[in-house]
Amino acid sequence: MIFLFGDERAVPPDHADSNYGLAEAVLFRPLEIGLSQVHRMKGESPDLGQAAEDYERTIRDLTRCPAPEIPRLDLVLLGFGEDGHTASLFPGTAALLESNRLVTVGQSPKGIPSRLTLTLGVINRATVVLFLVPGAGKAPMVRAVLQPQTQTERNLPAAQVKPDNGRLVWLLDEAAAALTGKADKKD
């Protein structure tokens, strides 16, 4: 089994905001997953454009998928922001529109601005895309993505995750699902 990353902030791996650092501390180390199985994005790179190209090459090498084909990843696990972003694909940004690359440089409107991210092309080619979304703060955006009522809601990054020939799964806690009318009620 190999592990790839969906996005990474422009920080070193030991930084408190590093996705790799968090995964290493709470997943890879406790489960004794060898570092040879983990392929991280180099967020600390002084040239993020080159880092995106390097990571795309890593994905292509690991999946034996030459360009311009898009590899089929087994599982893409995604989080979800209160603004409707996923990976580091934020509303209204160029990364959301990238259609020729597997990995690109994204820009966040808050926090650490520069990031590496998978593009919708590779995400939507996955066999399974799994959103893991907890919390009441995300409930309004969960409703907007799952039950869009406007073009703006349909254009949200998370709403554009629609696997071509794969399966889309949403795991929501009761608080996150509260406004969809589909939360499992427990007595």
Short mmCIF file of the C-alpha atoms (twelve columns), coordinates in Angstrom:
data_MODEL
# 
_entry.id   MODEL 
# 
loop_
_atom_site.group_PDB 
_atom_site.id 
_atom_site.type_symbol 
_atom_site.label_atom_id 
_atom_site.label_alt_id 
_atom_site.label_comp_id 
_atom_site.label_asym_id 
_atom_site.label_seq_id 
_atom_site.Cartn_x 
_atom_site.Cartn_y 
_atom_site.Cartn_z 
_atom_site.pdbx_PDB_model_num 
ATOM 1   C CA . MET A 1   0.000   0.000  0.000   1 
ATOM 2   C CA . ILE A 2   1.245   3.472  -0.830  1 
ATOM 3   C CA . PHE A 3   0.090   6.789  0.535   1 
ATOM 4   C CA . LEU A 4   -0.021  10.013 -1.448  1 
ATOM 5   C CA . PHE A 5   -1.183  13.441 -0.361  1 
ATOM 6   C CA . GLY A 6   -4.026  15.538 -1.735  1 
ATOM 7   C CA . ASP A 7   -2.520  18.824 -0.683  1 
ATOM 8   C CA . GLU A 8   0.160   20.450 1.430   1 
ATOM 9   C CA . ARG A 9   0.784   23.945 2.700   1 
ATOM 10  C CA . ALA A 10  4.042   25.675 1.761   1 
ATOM 11  C CA . VAL A 11  5.720   24.664 5.027   1 
ATOM 12  C CA . PRO A 12  8.405   22.154 6.045   1 
ATOM 13  C CA . PRO A 13  7.241   18.680 7.140   1 
ATOM 14  C CA . ASP A 14  7.898   19.418 10.831  1 
ATOM 15  C CA . HIS A 15  5.781   22.620 10.816  1 
ATOM 16  C CA . ALA A 16  2.604   22.584 12.942  1 
ATOM 17  C CA . ASP A 17  0.483   23.266 9.817   1 
ATOM 18  C CA . SER A 18  1.972   20.475 7.704   1 
ATOM 19  C CA . ASN A 19  -0.524  17.856 6.532   1 
ATOM 20  C CA . TYR A 20  2.331   15.377 6.271   1 
ATOM 21  C CA . GLY A 21  3.477   16.169 9.819   1 
ATOM 22  C CA . LEU A 22  0.001   15.533 11.189  1 
ATOM 23  C CA . ALA A 23  -0.457  12.300 9.225   1 
ATOM 24  C CA . GLU A 24  2.979   11.083 10.263  1 
ATOM 25  C CA . ALA A 25  2.231   11.740 13.945  1 
ATOM 26  C CA . VAL A 26  -1.306  10.329 14.128  1 
ATOM 27  C CA . LEU A 27  -1.366  7.707  11.380  1 
ATOM 28  C CA . PHE A 28  1.921   6.539  9.917   1 
ATOM 29  C CA . ARG A 29  4.003   6.339  13.109  1 
ATOM 30  C CA . PRO A 30  1.312   4.722  15.328  1 
ATOM 31  C CA . LEU A 31  0.436   2.176  12.621  1 
ATOM 32  C CA . GLU A 32  4.125   1.560  11.879  1 
ATOM 33  C CA . ILE A 33  3.680   2.412  8.218   1 
ATOM 34  C CA . GLY A 34  7.113   2.550  6.626   1 
ATOM 35  C CA . LEU A 35  8.277   5.827  5.206   1 
ATOM 36  C CA . SER A 36  8.994   4.037  1.913   1 
ATOM 37  C CA . GLN A 37  5.209   3.688  1.553   1 
ATOM 38  C CA . VAL A 38  4.596   7.415  2.096   1 
ATOM 39  C CA . HIS A 39  5.129   9.941  -0.681  1 
ATOM 40  C CA . ARG A 40  4.749   13.454 0.613   1 
ATOM 41  C CA . MET A 41  4.448   16.732 -1.223  1 
ATOM 42  C CA . LYS A 42  7.500   18.971 -0.724  1 
ATOM 43  C CA . GLY A 43  5.748   22.039 0.636   1 
ATOM 44  C CA . GLU A 44  9.039   23.460 1.860   1 
ATOM 45  C CA . SER A 45  10.365  23.748 -1.701  1 
ATOM 46  C CA . PRO A 46  11.471  27.272 -2.687  1 
ATOM 47  C CA . ASP A 47  9.921   26.589 -6.136  1 
ATOM 48  C CA . LEU A 48  6.394   25.249 -5.658  1 
ATOM 49  C CA . GLY A 49  5.831   25.014 -9.402  1 
ATOM 50  C CA . GLN A 50  8.751   22.604 -9.646  1 
ATOM 51  C CA . ALA A 51  7.522   20.751 -6.542  1 
ATOM 52  C CA . ALA A 52  4.121   20.303 -8.236  1 
ATOM 53  C CA . GLU A 53  5.825   18.914 -11.356 1 
ATOM 54  C CA . ASP A 54  7.964   16.587 -9.225  1 
ATOM 55  C CA . TYR A 55  4.927   15.272 -7.355  1 
ATOM 56  C CA . GLU A 56  3.043   14.717 -10.580 1 
ATOM 57  C CA . ARG A 57  6.037   12.690 -11.808 1 
ATOM 58  C CA . THR A 58  5.970   10.693 -8.554  1 
ATOM 59  C CA . ILE A 59  2.275   9.899  -9.052  1 
ATOM 60  C CA . ARG A 60  2.851   8.922  -12.670 1 
ATOM 61  C CA . ASP A 61  5.821   6.713  -11.768 1 
ATOM 62  C CA . LEU A 62  3.965   4.972  -8.931  1 
ATOM 63  C CA . THR A 63  0.848   4.383  -11.020 1 
ATOM 64  C CA . ARG A 64  2.755   3.680  -14.249 1 
ATOM 65  C CA . CYS A 65  0.516   6.185  -15.994 1 
ATOM 66  C CA . PRO A 66  2.176   8.255  -18.734 1 
ATOM 67  C CA . ALA A 67  1.007   11.733 -19.653 1 
ATOM 68  C CA . PRO A 68  -1.473  12.826 -20.832 1 
ATOM 69  C CA . GLU A 69  -3.464  9.946  -19.282 1 
ATOM 70  C CA . ILE A 70  -4.890  10.523 -15.804 1 
ATOM 71  C CA . PRO A 71  -4.098  7.802  -13.267 1 
ATOM 72  C CA . ARG A 72  -6.848  6.055  -11.350 1 
ATOM 73  C CA . LEU A 73  -6.111  6.248  -7.635  1 
ATOM 74  C CA . ASP A 74  -7.856  3.677  -5.443  1 
ATOM 75  C CA . LEU A 75  -9.024  6.072  -2.742  1 
ATOM 76  C CA . VAL A 76  -8.918  9.832  -2.321  1 
ATOM 77  C CA . LEU A 77  -9.757  10.959 1.213   1 
ATOM 78  C CA . LEU A 78  -10.829 14.589 1.358   1 
ATOM 79  C CA . GLY A 79  -11.647 17.093 4.012   1 
ATOM 80  C CA . PHE A 80  -13.977 19.995 3.515   1 
ATOM 81  C CA . GLY A 81  -13.779 23.664 4.485   1 
ATOM 82  C CA . GLU A 82  -16.527 25.972 5.670   1 
ATOM 83  C CA . ASP A 83  -16.051 27.899 2.404   1 
ATOM 84  C CA . GLY A 84  -16.662 24.794 0.278   1 
ATOM 85  C CA . HIS A 85  -13.015 24.151 -0.554  1 
ATOM 86  C CA . THR A 86  -11.478 20.697 -0.652  1 
ATOM 87  C CA . ALA A 87  -7.818  19.702 -0.947  1 
ATOM 88  C CA . SER A 88  -6.378  23.172 -1.656  1 
ATOM 89  C CA . LEU A 89  -8.948  23.961 -4.311  1 
ATOM 90  C CA . PHE A 90  -10.568 27.203 -3.176  1 
ATOM 91  C CA . PRO A 91  -13.559 28.999 -4.693  1 
ATOM 92  C CA . GLY A 92  -12.628 31.319 -7.541  1 
ATOM 93  C CA . THR A 93  -8.951  30.319 -7.759  1 
ATOM 94  C CA . ALA A 94  -6.901  29.244 -10.779 1 
ATOM 95  C CA . ALA A 95  -6.103  25.833 -9.264  1 
ATOM 96  C CA . LEU A 96  -9.781  24.942 -9.474  1 
ATOM 97  C CA . LEU A 97  -9.694  25.466 -13.252 1 
ATOM 98  C CA . GLU A 98  -6.464  23.539 -13.949 1 
ATOM 99  C CA . SER A 99  -7.246  20.787 -16.433 1 
ATOM 100 C CA . ASN A 100 -3.856  19.740 -17.807 1 
ATOM 101 C CA . ARG A 101 -1.991  18.876 -14.621 1 
ATOM 102 C CA . LEU A 102 -2.406  16.323 -11.852 1 
ATOM 103 C CA . VAL A 103 -0.810  18.622 -9.276  1 
ATOM 104 C CA . THR A 104 -0.714  22.405 -9.218  1 
ATOM 105 C CA . VAL A 105 0.009   25.331 -6.931  1 
ATOM 106 C CA . GLY A 106 -3.071  26.615 -5.148  1 
ATOM 107 C CA . GLN A 107 -3.718  29.800 -3.219  1 
ATOM 108 C CA . SER A 108 -5.689  29.996 0.001   1 
ATOM 109 C CA . PRO A 109 -7.495  33.214 0.907   1 
ATOM 110 C CA . LYS A 110 -6.501  32.698 4.558   1 
ATOM 111 C CA . GLY A 111 -3.815  31.031 6.596   1 
ATOM 112 C CA . ILE A 112 -0.727  29.914 4.739   1 
ATOM 113 C CA . PRO A 113 -1.536  31.134 1.223   1 
ATOM 114 C CA . SER A 114 0.641   28.985 -1.055  1 
ATOM 115 C CA . ARG A 115 -0.107  25.275 -1.313  1 
ATOM 116 C CA . LEU A 116 0.364   22.227 -3.481  1 
ATOM 117 C CA . THR A 117 -2.816  20.419 -4.470  1 
ATOM 118 C CA . LEU A 118 -4.176  17.616 -6.572  1 
ATOM 119 C CA . THR A 119 -6.448  18.872 -9.327  1 
ATOM 120 C CA . LEU A 120 -10.054 17.934 -9.943  1 
ATOM 121 C CA . GLY A 121 -8.962  15.821 -12.904 1 
ATOM 122 C CA . VAL A 122 -7.087  13.294 -10.782 1 
ATOM 123 C CA . ILE A 123 -9.548  13.486 -7.884  1 
ATOM 124 C CA . ASN A 124 -12.509 12.778 -10.174 1 
ATOM 125 C CA . ARG A 125 -10.750 9.803  -11.738 1 
ATOM 126 C CA . ALA A 126 -10.402 7.958  -8.388  1 
ATOM 127 C CA . THR A 127 -12.145 4.657  -7.771  1 
ATOM 128 C CA . VAL A 128 -13.523 6.012  -4.472  1 
ATOM 129 C CA . VAL A 129 -13.601 9.593  -3.233  1 
ATOM 130 C CA . LEU A 130 -14.407 9.806  0.452   1 
ATOM 131 C CA . PHE A 131 -15.297 13.062 2.185   1 
ATOM 132 C CA . LEU A 132 -14.904 12.999 5.963   1 
ATOM 133 C CA . VAL A 133 -16.757 15.997 7.399   1 
ATOM 134 C CA . PRO A 134 -17.430 16.634 11.090  1 
ATOM 135 C CA . GLY A 135 -18.950 19.612 12.856  1 
ATOM 136 C CA . ALA A 136 -21.913 21.961 12.945  1 
ATOM 137 C CA . GLY A 137 -19.842 24.787 11.466  1 
ATOM 138 C CA . LYS A 138 -19.752 22.930 8.176   1 
ATOM 139 C CA . ALA A 139 -23.484 22.130 8.055   1 
ATOM 140 C CA . PRO A 140 -24.511 25.140 5.895   1 
ATOM 141 C CA . MET A 141 -21.852 24.345 3.302   1 
ATOM 142 C CA . VAL A 142 -22.628 20.608 3.374   1 
ATOM 143 C CA . ARG A 143 -26.231 21.494 2.505   1 
ATOM 144 C CA . ALA A 144 -25.031 23.860 -0.251  1 
ATOM 145 C CA . VAL A 145 -22.813 21.196 -1.832  1 
ATOM 146 C CA . LEU A 146 -25.169 18.238 -1.489  1 
ATOM 147 C CA . GLN A 147 -28.359 20.168 -2.278  1 
ATOM 148 C CA . PRO A 148 -27.227 23.140 -4.389  1 
ATOM 149 C CA . GLN A 149 -29.848 25.758 -5.091  1 
ATOM 150 C CA . THR A 150 -27.780 28.324 -7.013  1 
ATOM 151 C CA . GLN A 151 -25.068 28.315 -9.650  1 
ATOM 152 C CA . THR A 152 -22.656 29.658 -7.026  1 
ATOM 153 C CA . GLU A 153 -23.310 26.570 -4.887  1 
ATOM 154 C CA . ARG A 154 -22.892 24.263 -7.900  1 
ATOM 155 C CA . ASN A 155 -19.520 25.924 -8.604  1 
ATOM 156 C CA . LEU A 156 -18.099 25.295 -5.125  1 
ATOM 157 C CA . PRO A 157 -14.935 23.176 -5.295  1 
ATOM 158 C CA . ALA A 158 -16.402 20.316 -3.238  1 
ATOM 159 C CA . ALA A 159 -19.512 20.325 -5.451  1 
ATOM 160 C CA . GLN A 160 -17.271 19.733 -8.464  1 
ATOM 161 C CA . VAL A 161 -15.984 16.477 -7.023  1 
ATOM 162 C CA . LYS A 162 -17.899 13.970 -9.128  1 
ATOM 163 C CA . PRO A 163 -15.947 10.784 -9.841  1 
ATOM 164 C CA . ASP A 164 -16.156 9.857  -13.538 1 
ATOM 165 C CA . ASN A 165 -16.507 6.113  -13.031 1 
ATOM 166 C CA . GLY A 166 -15.984 5.929  -9.313  1 
ATOM 167 C CA . ARG A 167 -17.908 6.154  -6.118  1 
ATOM 168 C CA . LEU A 168 -18.468 9.300  -4.047  1 
ATOM 169 C CA . VAL A 169 -18.990 8.725  -0.314  1 
ATOM 170 C CA . TRP A 170 -19.777 11.364 2.296   1 
ATOM 171 C CA . LEU A 171 -19.181 10.515 5.959   1 
ATOM 172 C CA . LEU A 172 -20.848 13.222 8.007   1 
ATOM 173 C CA . ASP A 173 -21.427 13.399 11.702  1 
ATOM 174 C CA . GLU A 174 -24.933 14.340 12.798  1 
ATOM 175 C CA . ALA A 175 -23.982 18.000 13.287  1 
ATOM 176 C CA . ALA A 176 -22.538 18.347 9.775   1 
ATOM 177 C CA . ALA A 177 -25.601 16.644 8.242   1 
ATOM 178 C CA . ALA A 178 -28.118 18.647 10.280  1 
ATOM 179 C CA . LEU A 179 -29.285 20.953 7.477   1 
ATOM 180 C CA . THR A 180 -29.596 18.283 4.788   1 
ATOM 181 C CA . GLY A 181 -32.671 16.684 6.355   1 
ATOM 182 C CA . LYS A 182 -30.847 13.347 6.172   1 
ATOM 183 C CA . ALA A 183 -29.109 13.160 9.528   1 
ATOM 184 C CA . ASP A 184 -29.672 9.865  11.302  1 
ATOM 185 C CA . LYS A 185 -31.576 10.716 14.441  1 
ATOM 186 C CA . LYS A 186 -30.814 8.672  17.514  1 
ATOM 187 C CA . ASP A 187 -33.171 8.511  20.461  1 
# 
